[in-house]
Amino acid sequence: MMVSLGNVLFNGLAYGMLLFVISVGLSVTMGLMGFANLAHGAFAMLGGYVATTLMNKAGVPFLLTLPIAFVAVAAASFVLERGLYRRLYRAGELDQVLLTIGLVFMAVAGATYVWGPGQQPVRMPDYLTGQWTVAGIDVGVYRLFLILVGIAVTAALVLGIERTRFGAMIRAAVDNPRMAQGCGINVNRVFSLTFMAGSGLAGLGGAVGINLIGLDPGFPIKFMVYFLIVVAVGGLGSIKGSLIAALLLGVFDVGGKYYVPEVGAFIIYAVMVSLLLWRPAGLFGRR
Amino acid sequence: MAEPLLSVRGLSAGYGDASVLDEVSFELEEGGALALLGRNGMGKSTLLATLMGHTLRRGGGIALRGRPVERLAPHLRPGAGFGWVPQERDIFPSLTVEENLTVAARHGPWTLARVHELFPRLRERRSNLGFQLSGGEQQMLAIGRALMLNPALVLLDEPLEGLAPVIVEELSAAIRRMVEREGLAIILVEQHAHIALGLTREAIVLERGRIVHRASSETLAQDHATLERYVGMRVAAKAA
């Protein structure tokens, strides 16, 4: 039976929004700070484990685990940034990749040790389950929730960067770090805070994503390529680009798997290659 | 004698392996106005960049109101009292004109309203992005941004370079007002020696990273031989 286009679009958008929430921090880190952080997916995974542990062991309500996952992952990323990443800001990309890939292996092994190799069981609250049928489209409540989270994150990012003084400091520091320092802006601290916020968003994404894409210790490796595609196609450091790339990726991935299951897993790569041939710096790349 | 505003002692600095400044020493009193002259590549911009902490300092000291600042991180130097108007103006292109001013703001007598009063054009263009400005407007913005830091000393690096004569007039008047009416201290690097000497009280001339001449601006303006020797024929001829 053919799945209706409306269903594919809706499911694809929900999936794309999730990819956006997880990936946008990586785009910021790579675009603004020039740091290739392949361990970004490990931050998302940590957010997921924080949420499941709080729910399953401490009975914390699901919605309350989300801000906690954000804060916990942001704090963990601060420790890593101060302790490890900072030393490699001026190093080559290969050094950065080797360090962060090593962190991924450690995260996978560590998560297996602490939480076991299997999928984390998770039970969503009743108000986030179920499904409505609207104009022939099956609207899953949880997917609708993901789309709303994505819209809220986008709005917060755009307002935060375009309308606040801290956002102006970020833009100034990216435009011209030397002059930003000449205006008294602590560029390193601005970047640190930005990095923490981006990692926190990955943690939030990991937590809201469990119900859709699952959570096991292989998470950072399994989804690494998706996050990297979002960043590459969207253009480094572009929020708008990340959003559009993530939504395209979500829709094509879901559509490919529904309509042409034999080659479905390859569709996203074909889309990525075509888009990058068209715009090598990504849709909204600076360079 | 009262403590000088700025005291530079035996300052040597450069970039990487290259040494540019060689044992530079000078002082500037409160409210003083100093012209920094010399041909291109003689170390004028490097001296200002060193005051802002953007070069590799090899030796010597910098004190602002008696406080040693040569080891301060670059982002702390505006707080110590330096306001910098760099040669390339370095307006932030993705910030609006108003954001370019407010992102740097520090508490003090200079506010957005007073910068707008000094440069009314910046009020008209407040919502434009930095890259949409003309050269003269960019320069006004760069000066306004430095004033928003409420500095004790403004470092002006060729603020009149490449601008139309009418804009040069307007900016010169603004700089004169900063010095004479507001009592701000400035160090002015300028290729147009006659304009620079007209806006300042003291002058030093740099040649290959060393100070080779010191005089009052008034005296140096009449000293065509020295100007010709260290600053260049073209400028000396204009000054004559």
Chai-1 contact restraints between the chains, C-beta under 6 A:
chainA,res_idxA,chainB,res_idxB,connection_type,confidence,min_distance_angstrom,max_distance_angstrom,comment,restraint_id
A,A168,B,L95,contact,1.0,0.0,6.0,A-B,restraint_1
A,A168,B,E99,contact,1.0,0.0,6.0,A-B,restraint_2
A,A168,B,V103,contact,1.0,0.0,6.0,A-B,restraint_3
A,M169,B,V103,contact,1.0,0.0,6.0,A-B,restraint_4
A,R171,B,S94,contact,1.0,0.0,6.0,A-B,restraint_5
A,R171,B,L95,contact,1.0,0.0,6.0,A-B,restraint_6
A,A172,B,F92,contact,1.0,0.0,6.0,A-B,restraint_7
A,A172,B,L95,contact,1.0,0.0,6.0,A-B,restraint_8
A,A172,B,V103,contact,1.0,0.0,6.0,A-B,restraint_9
A,D175,B,F92,contact,1.0,0.0,6.0,A-B,restraint_10
A,D175,B,P93,contact,1.0,0.0,6.0,A-B,restraint_11
A,D175,B,S94,contact,1.0,0.0,6.0,A-B,restraint_12
A,N176,B,D90,contact,1.0,0.0,6.0,A-B,restraint_13
A,R178,B,H54,contact,1.0,0.0,6.0,A-B,restraint_14
A,M179,B,D90,contact,1.0,0.0,6.0,A-B,restraint_15
A,Q181,B,P74,contact,1.0,0.0,6.0,A-B,restraint_16
A,Q181,B,H75,contact,1.0,0.0,6.0,A-B,restraint_17
A,G182,B,M52,contact,1.0,0.0,6.0,A-B,restraint_18
A,G182,B,W84,contact,1.0,0.0,6.0,A-B,restraint_19
A,C183,B,A104,contact,1.0,0.0,6.0,A-B,restraint_20
A,G184,B,H75,contact,1.0,0.0,6.0,A-B,restraint_21
A,G184,B,P78,contact,1.0,0.0,6.0,A-B,restraint_22
A,G184,B,G79,contact,1.0,0.0,6.0,A-B,restraint_23
A,I185,B,H75,contact,1.0,0.0,6.0,A-B,restraint_24
A,N186,B,H75,contact,1.0,0.0,6.0,A-B,restraint_25
